[in-house]
Amino acid sequence: MTAQELFNHVVGIMGQVPSNAQTYLDVFIPNLNAVLAQSFKLENNNREYYDLAILPSIPKVTTLSDVLVYQDNILYNVVSWGIAQQLALSDDDVVKTGFYSQQYAEGFINEAKMIKEDVTDYYSLESEE
């Protein structure tokens, strides 16, 4: 997915069309980079869970034609709502900002994967002999 495709998706969930969202386009890339940074640990956690290559650093987007390296489910269910939240906040739309913020938080929870680790119980009353 490119940054342009994500922009179209974000303005779509905000009830806009890209041709009427020029003011959003002006601040989209900085907001995208901020939300990508916020979602970086989540992305790498999911990559580890699915045995995918871990990203060594937070990607930085500079143009709308840049390809986003995050997984699509993170882009659609987390990043897009985080950007919508930022854009609504810049419009001083408190109601929409609250809704988008809730969707963003729920996206984080729903997309987080638990990685199981073996735990040694040093406090058990039973001996292992």
N, C-alpha and C positions, 0 to 999 in steps of 0.2 A: 504494500500500500504506500502511496506517495503522500507527502504532506498536503498536497492539493486535494486528494481524495478524502483525507481525514477532515480537512476544512469543510468540504461539501457535506460530509456526514454531520459534523458539529453544527453547522448552521441549519441543517435539516432537522435535527432533534430540537433546535431552538425555535422551530417554526418559521424559518427564514428561507430565502433562496439566495444562492451565492451572488447573483447579480445585484441584490439589494443589500449586501453585507460588506460593502467596501470598507466601512469604518472598522469592522471586525478584522478584515484582511490585513489592515495596517498594523495590528498588534498580535496577530495570530502566531507568528513564528516565535517571538519572545515568550508568549504564554505556553506554546507547545514545548519549548525547551525547559521551562520551569516545571511543567507537569511531567515531562519525561524524567527529569531529575528526581522528582518526588516518587515516581513509580519504579525507579531503577532497581531497588532491592526486591520489589515484588516480581519484576521481570526476571531477574537472575534466580530468585527462589524457584519460580516456575520452570525455568530452563534446567535447573539442577534436578527438579522433580521428574521432568520428562527426558532426562539424559541428553540435553542439548548443550551446545557450547555456551559457556558463560561469557557475557560481555565484559571486556576488561575495563571499560570506562563508560561514563554516561555519554550517549551519542548527542551530537549537536547538529541541529537542522539549520541550514542557512538559506535554502530556497524552497519554493513550493514543489519543485520537481524532485527533491531528495526522497529517496526510498527510506521508509521507517523500518528499522530492524527489529522492533518489538513484535511479539506475537500478536496476531489479529485479535484474539480474545481480550488481551490487555488493552489494545488500542480502542476497541469498540466499547468495552464494558467499564473501563476505568479512565483512560486518558481523555477520551472524548467528553466525558462528564466533567472532568477537572477543568478542561478548557472552557466548556460552556459556563461553568461556575465563574471563572475569571472574567469572561466576556460579559456576563450578566452583572457581575460586580462593577465593572467599568461603566455600565449603564445605570447604576444605582437602583437596580431592580431587586429589591430585598426578597420578594416572594420567590422569584425564579432562582435567585442565588441560593436560597435555602433549599429549594427542591433539587437543584443540580448538585449541591453539596452533599445532600443525602444520597443521591444516586452514586456519586463519586465514592463516598464512604462504603456503601453497600457493595459497589464493584470491587473495592479492595478486599472486603471480607469474602465475597463469593469467589474471587479468583485466586485467593491465597491457597497454596497447597501445603499440606503438612508433610514434612520429611521425617520419617521414623528413624530413631536411633536406638541402639541397644543401651540399656541402663543397667548398671550393676548396683544391686541393693546391698549396701554396706551396713545397714541397720537391722537386717533381718535377725530374728532370734534363733533361727535354725542354723546349724553349722553345715557346711558343705563337705564334710569329711566322709 
